[in-house]
Amino acid sequence: MKKLRQHATVKSITGIVLLLVVFSAIVLTIGYSIFTDALLEQYAEGAYLTAKTAAQLVNADDMDAYVQSGGEGEMYTQVWSNLDRLCNSSGSTFIYVIIPDTTDYAHIKFIFSTIDHNSEFSKYDFGYLRDTTNDEYRQKYRALYDGTAEREMLIRDKGYIETDAHITMIVPLKASDGAVKALLCVQRQMDVLTNMRNSFMNKILLTLICLVAAVIVVQSVFLHHTLLHPLKLMSEEATRFSTENTVAETKLKASIRNTDEIGTLAGSIDQMEEQIHAYIENLTKITAEKERISTELSLATKIQADMLPNIFPAFPDRAEFDIYASMTPAKEVGGDFYDFFLVDDDHLCMVMADVSGKGIPAALFMMASKIILANNAMLGKSPAQILTDTNAAICSNNREEMFVTVWLGILELSTGKLTAANAGHEYPVFREANGKFELIKDKHGFVIGGMDGVRYKEYELQMKPGSKLFLYTDGVPEASDAEQTLFGTERMLAALNEDDDTKPEDILKQVHNAVNSFVGDAEQFDDLTMLCVQYIGKDAETMSDAKELTLEATLENIPTVTAFVDAELEALDCPMKAQMQIDVAIDELFGNIAHYAYDPATGPATVRVEVERDPLAVVITFIDNGKPYDPLAAADPDTTLSAEARQEGGLGVFLVKKTMDDVRYEYRDGKNILTIKKSI
């Protein structure tokens, strides 16, 4: 018996039988699928034709009247009767009309509902309100109302189903103006499909069993002559290919002419050899392509790094502050970014942001956000307005629904006043001079790109010489070790205060080293981005304390302002020529405020005098709360013309620009601010 089981013929018959069983299973599976698809197509087409016919029975222009009828009245009853007759003559289980809640499509309201009189189910009452079955239904309702689909079909034949396995066809009911007023649904049970499919599969299975039996009988007679030799050829070819790894010159199919499974197997071996050979060639190409992609990602990393300020010291000619920043992306490219730049000589803008997502999509969104923020900042807007306008720009074209958290601050270098706004970003960390780093729990606005129309609020911090500000993304406190323990803000503050009197670059290194030590060998999950700025201010030997005078902006007060400034100039032994030029500038500029700022009323004006020591110069700033007015915007008068030929006005401001070393204007926080500088 054991010897018989080892005989090649017995083994071959057994193998063929098993192969036929597998083949039969495949045929059954394919037949099951094809038969089911064919019947479903017939069901769907029949349901669609019924739905089209039913849609012609309901006048969508009268939908409001149907809704108001309360399910009564001749017009409503006539339509319902027609739908009921169609339902019972078309073999449908239900025909009903619904109006979804188009705000979120989470609820539907039944207007018409008919049912097959022979079914065991019951129809829905007029006005019945129920939850939408699931998200698939909601998406299809939305597509029909949005006009992206003219019909939708749902098949429910798995899990718990209220009305057994069925198919539902949905079409929109459109008014004469094309607007979708409601949805008409036709539901048909699939019991007939199930019965026909089972009958079909039973016949197929019986046929296959008979074929298997016939094959076994025939093969038992001829197998020795038809199996052993082909198997030997295939065994020899398999051994040769595994050794040489080359495609055979003479194919097995040419030597083995069987048309049964043996022939198929021989052809499969031929095909396998060709595919393996082609696979090796493709693998070589894929390896080269992978290297190319790696090179391009490296280039993308470099481009992103070059987009961020990365040359330090960033402003070697500015002694009022020291700033340093770094970004370590979690992937080849990251979604975090920082930025800092001078809006003008006295205002430093700083940005810390974190884009949703990772990789190249986040990097592209990051670059767009960075450019929009910078462009708005360079227009001289306040932090809150910068965030508001940036949010509006991003929301106007944000199909991918990405967003970015942003902290943005503008530091006035002359005074140390920091004005900032926060769009859903991490709390900043502030250190007073000779103090410790502490969190500033500022009020968060909504993220940029999350919702249109958001307005942001700003706040102020006063930085004094020695004060420091530390900004970061969530990659710092949310860095985790192998046990998924977070680094946290407490450890971050401890790292900042380890040596809080050092320069910004060393402070960032302290935090980075602390994070690396905590994380250990765990994979970096998020981008690690930090920025630190130290306010130094103007040295006491370089600039004296500013002196201010606030008074009513009238022509009568020009002598008072002139005397106030002259007192400072005389203390500096200012040359008479420079003093006279400054007095003329005061007369012109303060006179403009008196004439135009509050016209026809009057209001306050502030004159601030600062003295720079090296080189010696005086800086005078005129500030008023009047109407926005830039006297420097007008074109200079043509002095080559005679007085009679020249256009009136502009000569006084022209003289100021010619005699002063620097003249600047800005409108900020509802104030006109004009500054002149004169070296003495």
C-alpha positions as CSV (number, residue, x, y, z in Angstrom):
1,M,0.0,0.0,0.0
2,K,2.8,2.3,0.9
3,K,4.6,1.5,-2.4
4,L,1.4,2.2,-4.3
5,R,1.1,5.7,-2.6
6,Q,4.7,6.4,-3.7
7,H,4.0,5.6,-7.3
8,A,4.3,8.6,-9.6
9,T,1.0,7.8,-11.3
10,V,-0.9,7.8,-8.0
11,K,0.8,10.9,-6.9
12,S,0.1,12.6,-10.2
13,I,-3.6,11.6,-10.1
14,T,-3.8,12.9,-6.6
15,G,-2.2,16.1,-7.6
16,I,-4.4,16.5,-10.6
17,V,-7.5,15.9,-8.5
18,L,-6.3,18.6,-6.0
19,L,-5.5,20.9,-8.9
20,L,-9.0,20.3,-10.4
21,V,-10.5,21.0,-7.0
22,V,-8.7,24.3,-6.8
23,F,-9.6,25.1,-10.4
24,S,-13.2,24.3,-9.6
25,A,-13.1,26.7,-6.7
26,I,-11.8,29.4,-9.0
27,V,-14.5,28.7,-11.6
28,L,-17.1,28.8,-8.9
29,T,-15.8,32.0,-7.5
30,I,-15.7,33.7,-10.9
31,G,-19.1,32.3,-11.9
32,Y,-20.5,33.5,-8.6
33,S,-19.1,37.0,-9.2
34,I,-20.1,37.2,-12.9
35,F,-23.6,35.9,-12.3
36,T,-24.1,38.2,-9.3
37,D,-22.9,41.3,-11.3
38,A,-25.1,40.4,-14.3
39,L,-28.2,40.1,-12.1
40,L,-27.3,43.2,-10.1
41,E,-27.0,45.1,-13.4
42,Q,-30.4,43.9,-14.4
43,Y,-31.8,44.9,-11.0
44,A,-30.1,48.3,-11.2
45,E,-31.4,49.0,-14.7
46,G,-34.9,47.9,-13.8
47,A,-34.8,50.1,-10.6
48,Y,-33.5,53.0,-12.6
49,L,-36.2,52.7,-15.3
50,T,-38.8,52.5,-12.5
51,A,-37.2,55.6,-10.8
52,K,-37.3,57.6,-14.1
53,T,-41.0,56.6,-14.5
54,A,-41.8,57.6,-10.9
55,A,-39.9,60.9,-11.3
56,Q,-42.3,61.8,-14.1
57,L,-45.2,61.3,-11.7
58,V,-43.9,63.9,-9.2
59,N,-43.8,67.6,-10.3
60,A,-40.7,69.0,-8.5
61,D,-42.0,72.5,-9.0
62,D,-44.9,71.6,-6.6
63,M,-42.6,70.1,-4.0
64,D,-43.2,72.9,-1.6
65,A,-47.0,72.4,-2.0
66,Y,-46.6,68.7,-1.3
67,V,-44.6,69.5,1.9
68,Q,-47.2,72.0,3.0
69,S,-50.1,69.7,2.3
70,G,-49.4,67.6,5.3
71,G,-50.0,64.4,3.3
72,E,-53.5,65.3,2.4
73,G,-55.4,67.0,-0.4
74,E,-56.3,66.0,-3.9
75,M,-53.0,66.9,-5.5
76,Y,-50.9,65.0,-3.0
77,T,-53.3,62.0,-3.0
78,Q,-53.2,61.8,-6.8
79,V,-49.4,61.7,-6.9
80,W,-49.3,59.1,-4.0
81,S,-51.8,56.9,-5.8
82,N,-49.8,56.9,-9.0
83,L,-46.6,56.1,-7.1
84,D,-48.4,53.3,-5.3
85,R,-49.7,51.7,-8.5
86,L,-46.2,51.9,-10.0
87,C,-44.7,50.4,-6.9
88,N,-47.0,47.4,-7.0
89,S,-46.8,46.9,-10.8
90,S,-43.0,47.2,-11.1
91,G,-42.0,44.6,-8.5
92,S,-40.5,47.3,-6.3
93,T,-40.6,46.9,-2.5
94,F,-40.6,50.7,-1.8
95,I,-41.0,53.9,-3.8
96,Y,-40.5,57.0,-1.6
97,V,-39.6,60.7,-1.9
98,I,-37.3,62.3,0.7
99,I,-35.9,65.7,1.4
100,P,-32.5,65.5,3.2
101,D,-31.2,68.1,5.6
102,T,-28.7,69.8,3.2
103,T,-26.6,71.3,6.0
104,D,-25.0,68.0,6.8
105,Y,-27.2,65.4,5.2
106,A,-27.5,63.6,8.5
107,H,-31.4,63.5,8.5
108,I,-34.0,62.8,5.9
109,K,-37.7,63.7,5.8
110,F,-40.2,61.4,4.0
111,I,-42.8,63.2,1.8
112,F,-44.2,60.2,-0.2
113,S,-43.8,56.6,0.8
114,T,-45.4,53.6,-1.0
115,I,-44.9,49.8,-0.4
116,D,-45.6,46.5,-2.2
117,H,-48.9,45.4,-0.7
118,N,-47.7,41.8,-0.6
119,S,-44.6,42.6,1.5
120,E,-44.3,42.2,5.2
121,F,-42.9,45.7,5.6
122,S,-44.7,49.0,6.4
123,K,-44.4,52.3,4.7
124,Y,-43.2,55.6,6.4
125,D,-45.7,58.2,7.4
126,F,-45.7,61.6,5.8
127,G,-43.2,64.0,7.4
128,Y,-41.4,61.1,9.2
129,L,-37.9,62.3,10.1
130,R,-35.1,59.8,10.7
131,D,-31.3,59.7,10.8
132,T,-29.5,59.1,7.5
133,T,-28.4,55.4,7.5
134,N,-24.7,55.9,7.3
135,D,-22.0,58.1,5.7
136,E,-22.3,56.3,2.3
137,Y,-25.9,57.5,2.1
138,R,-24.9,61.1,3.1
139,Q,-22.2,61.2,0.4
140,K,-24.6,60.0,-2.3
141,Y,-27.3,62.5,-1.2
142,R,-24.7,65.3,-1.4
143,A,-23.5,64.3,-4.9
144,L,-27.1,64.3,-6.2
145,Y,-27.8,67.8,-4.7
146,D,-24.4,69.1,-5.9
147,G,-25.1,68.0,-9.4
148,T,-22.0,65.8,-9.6
149,A,-24.2,62.7,-10.1
150,E,-27.5,62.1,-12.0
151,R,-28.3,58.9,-10.2
152,E,-26.9,56.8,-7.3
153,M,-27.3,53.2,-6.3
154,L,-26.8,51.5,-3.0
155,I,-26.6,47.7,-2.3
156,R,-27.1,46.4,1.2
157,D,-26.6,42.7,1.6
158,K,-24.2,42.4,4.5
159,G,-24.7,42.7,8.3
160,Y,-27.9,43.6,10.0
161,I,-30.4,45.1,7.5
162,E,-33.9,46.2,8.5
163,T,-35.5,45.2,5.2
164,D,-33.3,42.2,4.2
165,A,-30.9,42.3,1.3
166,H,-32.0,45.0,-1.2
167,I,-30.9,47.5,-3.9
168,T,-31.9,51.2,-3.8
169,M,-31.8,53.5,-6.8
170,I,-31.9,57.2,-6.1
171,V,-32.5,60.0,-8.6
172,P,-32.9,63.8,-8.1
173,L,-36.2,65.6,-8.6
174,K,-35.4,68.8,-10.3
175,A,-37.6,71.9,-10.7
176,S,-37.9,73.7,-14.0
177,D,-35.0,76.0,-13.0
178,G,-32.8,72.9,-12.6
179,A,-32.6,73.1,-8.8
180,V,-32.9,69.7,-6.9
181,K,-36.0,69.8,-4.7
182,A,-36.0,66.3,-3.4
183,L,-34.7,62.7,-4.0
184,L,-36.8,59.8,-5.3
185,C,-35.8,56.3,-4.2
186,V,-36.8,52.9,-5.6
187,Q,-36.0,49.9,-3.4
188,R,-36.1,46.3,-4.6
189,Q,-35.5,43.2,-2.6
190,M,-32.8,40.8,-3.8
191,D,-34.4,37.5,-2.8
192,V,-35.0,36.5,-6.4
193,L,-31.3,37.2,-7.1
194,T,-30.2,35.1,-4.2
195,N,-32.4,32.1,-5.3
196,M,-31.3,32.3,-8.9
197,R,-27.7,32.6,-7.9
198,N,-27.9,29.6,-5.6
199,S,-29.6,27.5,-8.3
200,F,-26.9,28.5,-10.8
201,M,-24.1,27.7,-8.4
202,N,-25.6,24.3,-7.6
203,K,-25.7,23.4,-11.3
204,I,-22.1,24.6,-11.9
205,L,-20.9,22.6,-8.9
206,L,-22.6,19.5,-10.1
207,T,-21.2,19.9,-13.5
208,L,-17.7,20.4,-12.2
209,I,-18.0,17.3,-10.0
210,C,-18.9,15.2,-13.0
211,L,-16.0,16.6,-15.0
212,V,-13.6,15.8,-12.2
213,A,-14.8,12.2,-12.1
214,A,-14.4,11.9,-15.8
215,V,-10.9,13.3,-15.7
216,I,-9.9,10.9,-13.0
217,V,-11.2,7.9,-15.1
218,V,-9.5,9.0,-18.3
219,Q,-6.2,10.0,-16.6
220,S,-6.0,6.7,-14.8
221,V,-5.5,5.0,-18.2
222,F,-3.4,7.5,-20.0
223,L,-1.5,9.3,-17.2
224,H,1.6,7.3,-17.4
225,H,2.2,8.3,-21.0
226,T,1.0,11.8,-20.6
227,L,2.5,12.9,-17.3
228,L,5.8,11.3,-16.4
229,H,7.8,12.5,-19.5
230,P,6.5,16.1,-19.4
231,L,7.3,16.2,-15.6
232,K,10.8,15.0,-16.3
233,L,11.3,17.7,-18.9
234,M,10.0,20.4,-16.6
235,S,12.2,19.1,-13.7
236,E,15.3,19.3,-15.9
237,E,14.4,22.8,-17.1
238,A,13.7,24.0,-13.6
239,T,17.2,22.7,-12.5
240,R,18.8,24.4,-15.5
241,F,17.1,27.7,-15.0
242,S,18.0,27.8,-11.3
243,T,21.7,27.3,-12.2
244,E,22.0,29.5,-15.3
245,N,19.2,32.1,-14.7
246,T,18.7,32.5,-18.5
247,V,15.7,32.1,-20.6
248,A,15.7,28.7,-22.5
249,E,16.3,28.8,-26.2
250,T,13.7,26.0,-26.7
251,K,10.5,26.6,-24.8
252,L,8.9,23.8,-22.8
253,K,5.6,24.5,-24.6
254,A,7.3,23.5,-27.9
255,S,8.3,20.1,-26.4
256,I,5.2,19.4,-24.3
257,R,2.2,19.7,-26.5
258,N,-0.4,18.7,-23.9
259,T,-3.4,20.9,-23.8
260,D,-4.4,20.0,-20.2
261,E,-3.0,21.3,-16.9
262,I,0.5,19.9,-17.7
263,G,0.6,22.0,-20.8
264,T,-0.6,25.0,-18.8
265,L,2.1,24.3,-16.2
266,A,4.8,24.1,-18.9
267,G,3.6,27.4,-20.3
268,S,3.6,28.8,-16.9
269,I,7.2,27.8,-16.4
270,D,8.1,29.4,-19.7
271,Q,6.3,32.6,-18.6
272,M,7.9,32.5,-15.2
273,E,11.3,32.4,-16.7
274,E,10.5,35.4,-18.8
275,Q,9.0,37.3,-15.9
276,I,11.9,36.6,-13.6
277,H,14.3,37.7,-16.2
278,A,12.2,40.9,-16.8
279,Y,11.9,41.4,-13.0
280,I,15.7,41.4,-12.7
281,E,15.9,44.1,-15.4
282,N,13.1,46.1,-13.8
283,L,14.7,45.8,-10.4
284,T,17.9,47.4,-11.9
285,K,15.8,50.3,-13.3
286,I,13.8,50.7,-10.0
287,T,17.1,50.9,-8.1
288,A,18.3,53.6,-10.3
289,E,15.0,55.4,-10.1
290,K,15.1,55.2,-6.3
291,E,18.5,56.7,-6.3
292,R,17.2,59.6,-8.5
293,I,14.3,60.2,-6.1
294,S,16.6,60.2,-3.1
295,T,18.8,62.8,-4.9
296,E,15.7,65.0,-5.6
297,L,14.6,64.7,-2.0
298,S,18.0,65.8,-0.9
299,L,17.8,68.7,-3.2
300,A,14.3,69.5,-1.8
301,T,15.7,69.5,1.7
302,K,18.4,71.9,0.6
303,I,15.9,74.2,-1.1
304,Q,13.7,74.3,2.0
305,A,16.6,75.0,4.2
306,D,17.7,77.8,1.9
307,M,14.1,79.3,2.1
308,L,14.6,79.9,5.9
309,P,17.1,82.4,7.3
310,N,20.2,80.3,8.0
311,I,23.1,82.6,8.0
312,F,24.2,83.8,11.5
313,P,24.8,86.3,12.7
314,A,21.7,87.4,10.7
315,F,22.2,91.1,11.2
316,P,25.9,91.7,12.0
317,D,25.4,95.5,11.8
318,R,22.6,95.6,14.3
319,A,23.7,95.6,17.9
320,E,20.2,96.1,19.4
321,F,19.3,92.4,19.3
322,D,20.8,88.9,18.8
323,I,18.7,86.2,17.1
324,Y,19.2,82.5,16.3
325,A,16.9,79.8,14.9
326,S,17.1,76.2,13.7
327,M,14.9,73.5,12.1
328,T,15.4,69.7,12.1
329,P,12.8,68.0,9.9
330,A,11.4,64.6,10.9
331,K,11.4,63.6,7.2
332,E,13.5,64.7,4.2
333,V,11.4,67.9,4.2
334,G,9.3,69.3,6.9
335,G,6.2,71.4,7.6
336,D,7.5,73.6,10.3
337,F,9.1,76.9,9.5
338,Y,10.4,80.0,11.2
339,D,11.2,83.4,9.7
340,F,12.6,86.8,10.8
341,F,13.2,89.9,8.9
342,L,13.4,93.7,9.3
343,V,10.2,95.4,8.2
344,D,12.0,98.7,8.5
345,D,15.0,100.0,10.4
346,D,13.1,99.9,13.7
347,H,10.9,96.8,13.5
348,L,11.9,93.2,13.5
349,C,9.2,90.7,12.5
350,M,9.5,87.1,13.9
351,V,7.4,84.1,12.8
352,M,7.1,80.5,14.2
353,A,4.7,78.2,12.4
354,D,3.7,74.5,12.1
355,V,1.9,73.1,9.0
356,S,-0.5,70.2,9.4
357,G,0.9,67.0,8.0
358,K,4.4,65.9,7.0
359,G,6.6,65.5,4.0
360,I,6.5,67.2,0.6
361,P,2.8,68.4,0.7
362,A,3.4,70.1,4.1
363,A,6.6,71.6,2.8
364,L,4.9,73.1,-0.3
365,F,2.1,74.5,2.0
366,M,4.8,75.8,4.3
367,M,6.5,77.8,1.5
368,A,3.2,79.3,0.3
369,S,2.3,80.3,3.9
370,K,5.7,81.8,4.6
371,I,5.6,84.0,1.5
372,I,2.1,85.2,2.2
373,L,2.9,86.1,5.8
374,A,6.1,87.9,4.8
375,N,4.4,89.9,2.1
376,N,1.6,91.1,4.5
377,A,4.2,92.0,7.1
378,M,6.3,94.0,4.7
379,L,3.2,96.2,4.0
380,G,3.5,97.6,7.6
381,K,0.4,95.8,9.0
382,S,-0.1,94.9,12.6
383,P,0.4,91.3,13.7
384,A,-3.3,90.7,14.1
385,Q,-4.0,92.1,10.6
386,I,-1.2,90.1,9.1
387,L,-2.7,86.9,10.4
388,T,-6.2,87.9,9.4
389,D,-5.2,88.7,5.8
390,T,-3.0,85.6,5.5
391,N,-5.9,83.5,6.7
392,A,-8.2,85.0,4.1
393,A,-5.7,84.5,1.3
394,I,-5.1,80.8,2.3
395,C,-8.8,80.0,2.8
396,S,-9.7,81.4,-0.6
397,N,-7.8,78.5,-2.3
398,N,-7.3,75.6,0.1
399,R,-8.9,72.6,-1.6
400,E,-6.7,70.2,0.4
401,E,-8.0,71.7,3.7
402,M,-4.5,72.0,5.2
403,F,-3.8,74.5,8.0
404,V,-0.9,76.1,9.8
405,T,-0.5,77.3,13.4
406,V,1.4,80.6,13.6
407,W,2.9,82.9,16.2
408,L,3.9,86.2,14.8
409,G,5.5,89.2,16.7
410,I,6.9,92.5,15.7
411,L,9.6,94.0,18.0
412,E,10.1,97.7,18.0
413,L,13.9,97.9,18.4
414,S,14.0,101.4,19.6
415,T,11.7,100.8,22.6
416,G,11.7,97.0,23.1
417,K,7.9,96.9,22.7
418,L,6.8,93.5,21.3
419,T,3.4,93.3,19.6
420,A,2.3,89.7,18.9
421,A,-0.7,87.6,17.8
422,N,-1.2,83.8,18.1
423,A,-3.1,81.6,15.6
424,G,-3.3,78.3,17.5
425,H,0.4,77.9,18.1
426,E,2.4,76.9,21.2
427,Y,2.8,79.4,24.1
428,P,5.9,81.5,23.7
429,V,8.5,81.5,26.5
430,F,9.7,84.8,27.9
431,R,12.6,85.7,30.2
432,E,12.8,89.1,31.9
433,A,16.3,90.6,32.3
434,N,18.0,88.7,35.2
435,G,14.9,86.5,35.5
436,K,14.0,82.9,34.4
437,F,12.2,81.6,31.3
438,E,8.5,81.3,31.9
439,L,5.5,80.4,29.6
440,I,3.4,83.3,28.4
441,K,-0.1,81.8,28.2
442,D,-1.4,84.2,25.5
443,K,-4.8,84.0,24.0
444,H,-5.0,81.7,20.9
445,G,-6.9,82.5,17.8
446,F,-8.0,79.8,15.3
447,V,-5.5,78.1,13.0
448,I,-4.6,79.8,9.7
449,G,-6.5,78.1,6.9
450,G,-9.1,76.5,9.2
451,M,-12.0,78.8,8.7
452,D,-12.5,82.0,6.6
453,G,-13.5,85.3,8.3
454,V,-11.5,84.8,11.5
455,R,-10.3,87.9,13.3
456,Y,-7.2,87.7,15.4
457,K,-6.3,89.7,18.5
458,E,-2.8,90.9,19.5
459,Y,-1.1,91.7,22.8
460,E,2.1,93.5,23.9
461,L,5.2,92.5,25.9
462,Q,7.9,94.9,27.0
463,M,11.4,93.7,26.4
464,K,14.2,95.3,28.2
465,P,17.9,95.0,27.7
466,G,18.7,91.4,28.6
467,S,15.2,90.1,27.9
468,K,14.9,86.9,25.8
469,L,12.0,85.3,23.9
470,F,12.0,81.6,23.0
471,L,9.6,80.3,20.2
472,Y,9.2,76.6,19.2
473,T,6.8,74.1,17.5
474,D,5.1,71.2,19.2
475,G,7.9,68.9,18.1
476,V,9.9,70.1,21.2
477,P,7.4,69.3,24.0
478,E,5.9,66.3,22.2
479,A,9.2,64.6,21.5
480,S,8.9,61.1,22.9
481,D,11.3,58.3,24.0
482,A,11.0,54.6,23.4
483,E,8.2,54.3,26.0
484,Q,6.2,57.1,24.3
485,T,6.8,59.4,27.3
486,L,6.6,63.1,26.2
487,F,9.5,65.5,26.7
488,G,6.9,68.1,28.0
489,T,7.1,71.8,28.7
490,E,8.5,71.3,32.2
491,R,11.7,69.6,30.8
492,M,11.8,72.3,28.1
493,L,11.8,75.1,30.7
494,A,14.4,73.3,32.8
495,A,16.7,73.0,29.7
496,L,16.1,76.7,28.9
497,N,17.0,77.8,32.5
498,E,20.0,75.5,32.7
499,D,22.1,78.5,31.6
500,D,19.6,81.3,30.8
501,D,22.2,84.0,30.6
502,T,24.0,82.7,27.5
503,K,23.4,83.8,23.9
504,P,20.5,82.6,21.8
505,E,22.5,80.1,19.8
506,D,23.7,78.3,22.9
507,I,20.2,78.3,24.4
508,L,18.9,76.4,21.4
509,K,21.8,74.0,21.6
510,Q,20.9,73.4,25.3
511,V,17.3,72.5,24.4
512,H,18.3,70.4,21.4
513,N,20.8,68.4,23.5
514,A,18.2,67.9,26.3
515,V,15.7,66.6,23.7
516,N,18.2,64.2,22.1
517,S,19.3,62.9,25.5
518,F,15.7,62.3,26.5
519,V,14.6,60.7,23.2
520,G,17.6,58.4,22.9
521,D,17.3,55.9,20.0
522,A,13.6,56.5,19.4
523,E,12.6,57.7,16.0
524,Q,12.0,61.5,15.6
525,F,8.3,61.8,15.1
526,D,7.9,65.5,14.4
527,D,9.9,68.5,13.1
528,L,12.0,70.2,15.7
529,T,12.0,74.0,15.2
530,M,13.2,76.7,17.6
531,L,14.0,80.4,17.6
532,C,15.4,82.6,20.4
533,V,15.9,86.4,20.3
534,Q,17.7,88.5,22.9
535,Y,16.9,92.2,23.2
536,I,20.0,94.3,23.9
537,G,18.6,97.7,23.1
538,K,20.7,100.8,22.3
539,D,23.7,101.2,24.6
540,A,23.5,104.1,27.0
541,E,26.7,105.5,25.5
542,T,25.1,105.4,22.0
543,M,21.7,106.9,22.7
544,S,20.3,108.9,25.5
545,D,16.8,108.6,27.0
546,A,14.1,110.0,24.8
547,K,12.3,113.1,25.8
548,E,8.7,113.7,24.8
549,L,6.3,116.7,24.7
550,T,2.6,116.3,24.1
551,L,0.4,119.3,23.4
552,E,-2.5,120.5,21.2
553,A,-1.7,120.4,17.5
554,T,-2.2,124.2,16.7
555,L,-0.1,126.7,14.9
556,E,0.2,128.7,18.1
557,N,2.1,125.8,19.7
558,I,4.9,125.7,17.1
559,P,7.2,128.1,19.1
560,T,6.7,125.8,22.2
561,V,7.8,122.8,20.2
562,T,10.7,124.6,18.7
563,A,11.9,125.8,22.1
564,F,11.6,122.2,23.4
565,V,13.8,120.8,20.7
566,D,16.2,123.8,20.7
567,A,16.9,123.2,24.4
568,E,18.2,119.7,23.5
569,L,20.2,121.0,20.6
570,E,21.9,123.8,22.6
571,A,22.9,121.3,25.2
572,L,24.7,119.4,22.4
573,D,26.4,122.6,21.1
574,C,24.6,122.1,17.8
575,P,25.9,124.2,15.0
576,M,23.6,127.2,14.2
577,K,23.1,126.1,10.6
578,A,21.9,122.6,11.6
579,Q,19.7,124.1,14.3
580,M,18.1,126.5,11.8
581,Q,17.4,123.6,9.4
582,I,15.8,121.6,12.2
583,D,13.7,124.6,13.3
584,V,12.4,125.0,9.7
585,A,11.6,121.3,9.6
586,I,9.6,121.6,12.9
587,D,7.7,124.6,11.6
588,E,6.7,122.7,8.4
589,L,5.9,119.3,9.9
590,F,4.1,120.4,13.0
591,G,2.2,123.0,10.9
592,N,1.0,120.2,8.6
593,I,-0.3,118.3,11.6
594,A,-2.1,121.5,12.9
595,H,-3.6,122.1,9.4
596,Y,-4.6,118.6,8.3
597,A,-4.6,115.9,11.0
598,Y,-7.8,116.8,12.8
599,D,-9.4,119.2,10.3
600,P,-11.7,120.9,11.1
601,A,-11.2,120.1,14.8
602,T,-7.9,119.9,16.7
603,G,-6.2,117.1,18.6
604,P,-3.1,116.1,20.5
605,A,0.4,115.6,19.0
606,T,3.5,114.2,20.5
607,V,7.1,115.2,19.7
608,R,9.8,112.8,20.8
609,V,13.5,113.8,20.8
610,E,16.3,111.2,21.0
611,V,20.1,111.8,20.7
612,E,22.4,109.3,19.1
613,R,26.0,109.6,20.4
614,D,28.1,107.7,17.9
615,P,28.0,109.4,15.5
616,L,26.3,112.4,17.1
617,A,22.8,112.9,15.7
618,V,19.4,114.0,16.8
619,V,16.2,112.0,16.0
620,I,12.8,113.8,16.2
621,T,9.5,111.9,15.9
622,F,6.1,113.5,15.3
623,I,3.1,111.4,16.3
624,D,-0.6,112.2,16.0
625,N,-3.9,110.3,16.0
626,G,-5.4,112.1,13.1
627,K,-6.5,111.0,9.6
628,P,-3.9,108.9,7.8
629,Y,-1.7,111.2,5.8
630,D,1.8,110.6,4.3
631,P,3.3,114.0,3.4
632,L,6.3,112.2,1.7
633,A,4.0,110.5,-0.8
634,A,3.5,113.6,-3.0
635,A,5.9,114.2,-5.9
636,D,8.7,116.7,-5.4
637,P,8.0,120.1,-7.0
638,D,9.9,121.0,-10.1
639,T,12.3,123.7,-8.8
640,T,13.6,124.5,-12.3
641,L,10.3,126.3,-12.9
642,S,9.5,129.8,-11.8
643,A,7.4,130.3,-8.7
644,E,4.4,131.4,-10.8
645,A,4.7,128.2,-13.0
646,R,5.1,125.7,-10.2
647,Q,2.1,123.9,-8.7
648,E,1.2,125.1,-5.2
649,G,2.3,123.1,-2.2
650,G,5.0,120.5,-1.5
651,L,8.0,122.9,-1.3
652,G,8.2,122.8,2.5
653,V,8.3,119.0,2.7
654,F,10.8,119.1,-0.2
655,L,13.1,121.3,1.8
656,V,12.8,119.0,4.9
657,K,13.8,116.0,2.8
658,K,16.8,117.9,1.3
659,T,18.1,119.2,4.6
660,M,17.6,116.2,6.8
661,D,19.7,113.0,6.7
662,D,16.8,110.7,6.9
663,V,13.0,111.2,6.7
664,R,10.5,108.3,7.3
665,Y,6.7,108.0,7.6
666,E,4.5,105.1,8.7
667,Y,0.9,104.7,9.8
668,R,0.7,102.1,12.7
669,D,-1.9,101.4,15.3
670,G,-4.1,104.3,14.2
671,K,-1.2,106.8,14.4
672,N,0.7,108.9,11.9
673,I,4.4,108.6,12.7
674,L,6.9,110.8,10.9
675,T,10.6,110.7,11.9
676,I,13.5,113.0,10.9
677,K,17.2,112.5,11.6
678,K,19.9,115.1,11.5
679,S,23.6,114.5,12.0
680,I,25.1,117.4,14.1
